């Protein structure tokens, strides 16, 4: 097994990708969204962090977090969030998909075991990940305009004047050659 090491910088900003087990398209279901919201609120009570950006897609999510100045433990936060959601949504855990190893660990089938993180290095890196995250529903063909995807912090950033409402363009116009 490779010696996998995560970047651990107290007070750092991180970009994350979490994926559902076997890419099950369940994350936008109202029960899962509610459980995720509650899990984040619960974890933040004892292990604070700031969510700068967020997008929830059917089979994965992306987020940019900022940790407190003296803290670099994002792994435990995600572990607790994933556990809370899995427990709250037990009916989504299909026993036929559970491996024996995951059953022993008490893990369900909502999430892939690991997640991907990237330590944000500078303002340019932050901007690239911020834009990538918000453009992801368009990239995956879930909408034709970024503003049409409801489960994204994009709408918060439009209200704050960071993005114009038409940011990301209209993929319908691009397909017709109108946007060229």
N, C-alpha and C positions, 0 to 999 in steps of 0.2 A: 504494500500500500504506500502511496506517495506521502511524503512528509509535508502535509498541507499547512501553511501558516497564513493566518489572516493578519492584515494590517491593523494595528491597534494604536491609535493616536488619541489620547484624551482630548475631548473637546472637538474632535474632528467632524467633518461633514462626509457622509457616505451615501453612495448610490447603491440600492439593493434591487435584486430581482428574486422573487419567490415564485415557484411554480407548483401547481397542483400535481398530485400523484397521477401518473399516466395522462397528464394534461386533461384531466376531467374538466369540462366547461361549466363549473359550478360557482365560481366566485361572485358572479353578479346576481345570484339568487338572493332574494330579500333576507332569508334566514341567515345565510352565510355573511352577507354584508353587515347585518345587525350584530352577529357574533364577533366579527372582526372589529367593529366599532367599539363594542363593549370590552373586548380583550385589550385593545390599545388604551382605552381609558383606565382600565384596571392596572395594567403594567405601569403606566405613567404615574400612578399615585405613589409608587415606591421606587421607581427607576425612571426619572423624568428624561424626556428627549423632545425635540422639536421636529415636527414634520414640515419641511419646506415645500415638498412637492409629492404628489401621489397620483397614481392611476391604477384603477382596478379593471382588469380585463377578464374574460370568462375563465381562462386557464392560468393566468399569472398576474402578478402585480409588480409595479416598480415604485420605489419610494426614495426620496432624499431626506435623510435625517441629519440633525445636528445634536451631538451629545454634550452633556455638561463639561465644563473645563477640566474636571478632575476624573473623568470617567471615559472608558473606551470599550465598555462591555456591551456591545450591540448584540452579540451572540445569545446571551442569556435573555435579553428582551425578546428577540425573535422566537427563542425556544418557548418562552412563556406565552407569547401571543399565539403561536401555532398550537400549543397544547390546549389553551382555552377554547380556541375555535373548534378544534377537533372534538373536545369534550362536549361543547355546547351543541354541536351538530352531529352527534353520534349516528343519527339515522342516515347520514351520507356516507358513513364508513361501511363499505360493502365488504363483508367478511371474506368473500371469495377472492378479493384482491390482496388480502393481507398475507405477507410472507410470515413464516414461523418466527423469524428473527424480529420482525416488527411487532408481532403479537406479544412476544416476550417483553419487549421494551414498552408495551402499552401504547404504541403509536397507531393511529388510524391511517386511513388512506386518503385523507384530504390533501396532504402536502408531500412533495418530494422531501427526502430526508435533509438535504442541505439547502443552502441558498447561495447566491452569488453576491459579493459585495465589492465595491470599488471605493477606495479612499480618494476623495476629491482633492486634487493637488493645488489648484489655483482657480482664479475667477473664470478663466477661459474654459477650463475643464468643467467647472460648475455649470456654466451656461450651456455647454454642449449636452451634458446629461439632463439638465432642466428641460431643454427643448426636445431632446430625444424622448424623454418620459411623456411629455404632453402630446407629442405627435404620434405616439404609439398606436392609439386606436385607428388612426388614419392609415398608418403603415400596414396594419393587419387587415385592412379592408372592412372594419366594423362600422365605419361611418364615412361619409364623403366630405365632411367638414369637422375639424377638431371640436368646434363648439357644440356639435351634436352628441358628443359622448358625455353622459351624465355623471360618470364615476371618476372624476378627475379634479385635481386642484386647479386646472386651467381656468375654471369659472371664477375662483377666488382671485387669481392673478389678473384676469380681465377687469374685475371690479376695482382692483388696486392700480390699474393703469400700466401694468407690466407688459401685457399682451393686448393688441387690438382684437376685437371680437372675431375678425376674419383671418387671424393668424393661421398659418398652415395652408391657406388657400382652399380651393374646392376641387376635389379630385374628379368630379364630374366634368368640370370645365377642362381640366388637364387631359382627360380621356378623349375629349372632343377636339383637342388641339386649340381650344379657345384661349387657354391660359399661356400659350407660348408667345 
